[in-house]
Amino acid sequence: MLRVVRSVVRSGDRVLKVLHKRAHKARREALTLARARALDIAVPELIESGEGWIATRFIDGRPAERGDLDRILPAIHAMHARGMLHRDLHLGNVRIAGNVPVFLDTQKAWFLPRLPDVLARWELGYFAFSLGDPLPEALRAARFWCERRAQSHWRSRNARCLVESSGFTAFRFGEHQGFRRRSVDAAELEA
C-alpha cells in the first residue's frame, strides 16, 4: 500500500515541504523536478532528496481554479513545447503562485525531444476532464480526448463498485440482485 506523508517544516523564513514516498517514486520525482526546472518549467524547487523522501520549497500560492485557465493553458503549451508531458495533469496538480501556474506531482512525467501533437492533445483532454462541464472553448480541440478520459474514469469507478469489499457485499432477493452495505441487515433490506 502506498503511503504518502506530507510535512511542512519551518525554520525562520524558510519553509520546506517534505514528502515521504516509496523509494522509487521519490527518486523519480526528484529527477523529474530537476529536469523540469532545467527546462524552465514552473515546478516546486527541489531542496534535497534521499531514500524514500524529497524536500521541496513550500509554494506560497493557492489551488488553481477554472477561472485561471487563461494563465494555465499558455503554461501547458510552453511545457509541451519544451518536451515535457506531465501524464497526470489535472486541476488539482496546479497551484497558482502569484500569477504563475506551478505544476505538481511530476513523478510520472516524460521528457521527449519533440512531443507528438497527439500526446499533447491527449494531455489537454485529460486536463479538460478535470474542469467539468461545460468544456471551455479554448479546449474544444481536446474534446475527443476529454470524452475518452470520461469513459475510462467511469469504467474504473464502475469496476470498483461491482466487487465485494470490506464495506459492501452482494445480495440476491428473488430476481433482484445488487450490493448492500455490510452494516445493513439482509432481512431489513428485503422488507
N, C-alpha and C positions, 0 to 999 in steps of 0.2 A: 504494500500500500504506500502510495506517495504521500509524504507529509511535507508541506512547505510551511516553514515558520518564519514570520517576519518580525524583525525587531527594529526599533528606531533608537539609535544611540546618540546622545547629545554630549558634547564636550565643548563648553564655551559657546562660540558661534558656529561650530562645526556640527553638522547633523549628518549621520550616516544611516542608511537603510541596509540591514543585514538580512539576507535570505539564506535559510538553511534548506538545501535540496539534496537529492541523491547526487553522488559524486559526479557521474557522467553528465547530468543536467547542469550542475554548477559550472563544470569545465566548459561545456558547450556554450552556456550563456556568457561566460567571461570572454570567450573567443569572439562570439558574435558582437558583443558590446564594443570590444576593442576594434574590430574590423569596421563596424558601422561608424564609429567615431572617426576613424582614419578617412572614411569616405565623406565626412562632414554631414552625417545624418544625425538628427537630434534624438539621442538615446540617453539614458542615465549614465553619468560618469562613473566608470569602474574605478574604485579606490584600491581594492585588494581582493584577492580570492584565494581559496585554499581547498582542501579536500572536503567537498560537500557544502561549501558556503561561498557566497560572494557578498561584497560590501560595495554599495554604490552611494554616491552623494544623494541626499534626500532632495526630491523635486518639490520645491515650494510652488505648487500650482493647484489647479482644480481639475476634476474629471471633465473630459470632453463631452460636449452636448451636440445635438443635431444642428443647433444654430451656429456651431463653429465650422461647419462644412466648408465655408469659403477660405478658411485657414488650413484645414486638414487636407483637402484634395490637392492643392499645389505641393504640399509636403509629401504626399504619397507619390505623386507623379515624379518629383525630384528623387525620391528614394528609388523608384523603379528605374529612372534614367541612370542612376549610379550603379545599377545591377543588383540591388537588394530586393528580395522577395520575403516579406515578413512571415507569411504562412500561418499566422494566427491573428490576422488583423481584424479587429472589431472595435467598436466604440469604447469598450472597457479597457482596451490596451493603448489608449491615447490619453495623455494628460496635456493640459494647456498651461504652460509656464510663461507668464507674460502674454505675449501673442503667438508664441511658438508651440506647435504641436510636438510633443515628445513621445516617441514610440517605446512601449514597454514590452516585456516578455518576449525577448528576441531569440530565445534558445532554439526555435525551430527554423530560423531564417536561413535562406540560401543566398549565396553570392555568385552571380554569373557574370561573365564578361559582357554579355548582351542579353538582356531579359526579353524573351519572346513575348509578343503582344498578347498571345492567348493566355499566358500566365499572369500578365498584368491585369487583363480583364477578369480573369478568374478571381484574383485577389480583390479587385474592386467590387465584384459581385458578392463576395464573402463579407466585405465591409458594408456594402449596401444593405444586406440582410439584417445586420445589427442595428440599422437605423429604424427599422419598422416601416409600416405603410404611412403615407404614400411614398413611393420611390421618388427621391429628388430628381429633378430634371437633369442636373449635372451628372447623374449616374445612369441615365437612360441606356447608354451603350452597354452597361453591365447587367441589364435586365435578365438575359438568358442565364447568366451565372448566379444571379441572385435567386432566381426561381429554382435552379438546381440545388443551391445551398438550402433553401427552404424544404425541398423534398428530402434531402439527406438528413436534415435536422429532425424532420417529422418521423422518418423511418427509425432513427436511432432512439428517439423518445418512445415511439410506439413499441419497439422491440423490448425496451426496458419495462414497459407496462404490461407485457404479456408473459411474464415469467413470475413464478412464485419467488418470494423474497422473505426477509425477516419480518416485514410488515404486512405482506399480503399472501393469501392462499386462495387456491381455486375452489369454486363451489359449483354444484350442479343441483338444480331443483326442477324436476320434470324435464321439459325441453329447454329450459333456461340454464345458461351457464355463464360464468364470469369469475371475477376475483372479488374477494372481500378482505377487509382488514382483519387480521388475526384476532384483534381485540373484540370484534363483533361476533356475537353468538350466532351459530348457523341457524338454530331454530328461530331466533328472533328475526333473522333476515328472511326466512321463509314466510313468517307471519306477515 
